Amino acid sequence: MDSKTISNSSKKRCREFFGYKGIGKLIESASSLIENNNIETIVSEFLCDYDNVELYNVLLFFIRDNNLYNKLDNFDYIEIES
């Protein structure tokens, strides 16, 4: 398996971790971004300069869960207010 491929088990863990409405679309978007782009680009464009909190959280989850980038100690999940 390619090291940038997000496994189905990781997707399942993400789905269980976040209870967002429309999580399936977020998971597919995040998976596609990770599989088709450089991790450093994703970190700079979607984590450091995010505009979608849910996508930020899902990307951060996948990057950590799949050990794709180890320099994310200063990043935390962002709580979404209801």
C-alpha positions in Angstrom: 0.0 0.0 0.0 1.2 3.5 -0.9 2.3 5.4 2.3 0.0 8.2 1.3 -3.1 6.0 0.9 -5.6 6.5 3.7 -6.8 3.0 4.8 -10.4 2.1 5.3 -9.7 1.5 9.0 -8.3 5.0 9.4 -11.4 6.4 7.6 -13.6 4.4 10.0 -11.7 5.7 13.1 -12.1 9.2 11.8 -15.9 8.7 11.2 -16.2 7.5 14.8 -14.0 10.3 16.3 -15.9 13.1 14.6 -19.7 13.1 14.5 -20.0 15.8 11.8 -22.9 15.8 9.5 -21.6 15.0 6.0 -18.4 13.3 7.4 -18.3 11.0 4.4 -17.7 13.8 2.0 -15.1 15.4 4.3 -13.3 12.0 4.6 -13.2 11.6 0.8 -12.1 15.2 0.2 -9.3 14.9 2.8 -8.2 11.5 1.5 -8.0 12.8 -2.0 -6.0 15.9 -0.9 -3.5 13.7 1.0 -3.2 11.1 -1.8 -2.7 13.6 -4.6 -0.6 16.4 -2.9 2.6 16.9 -1.0 2.1 16.7 2.8 4.0 19.9 3.3 1.7 21.7 0.9 -1.4 20.3 2.8 0.1 21.5 6.1 0.8 25.0 4.9 -2.4 25.4 2.8 -5.0 23.6 4.9 -3.7 23.5 8.4 -1.6 26.6 8.9 -4.0 28.7 6.8 -7.4 26.9 7.2 -10.8 28.3 6.4 -12.8 25.1 7.0 -12.5 23.8 10.6 -14.1 20.4 9.9 -11.7 19.8 7.0 -8.8 21.0 9.1 -9.7 18.5 11.9 -10.2 15.5 9.4 -6.9 16.3 7.7 -5.0 16.6 11.0 -6.6 13.3 12.1 -5.5 11.5 9.0 -2.0 12.9 9.0 -1.5 11.9 12.6 -3.3 8.5 12.4 -1.2 7.5 9.4 2.1 9.0 10.6 2.5 11.0 7.4 4.2 14.1 9.0 5.8 14.3 12.4 6.0 18.0 13.0 2.5 18.7 14.1 3.0 18.9 17.9 1.7 22.5 17.9 -1.5 21.6 16.2 -4.7 20.7 18.1 -8.1 19.8 16.9 -10.5 22.8 16.9 -13.7 22.5 18.8 -16.7 23.5 16.8 -19.3 25.5 18.6 -22.9 24.4 18.1 
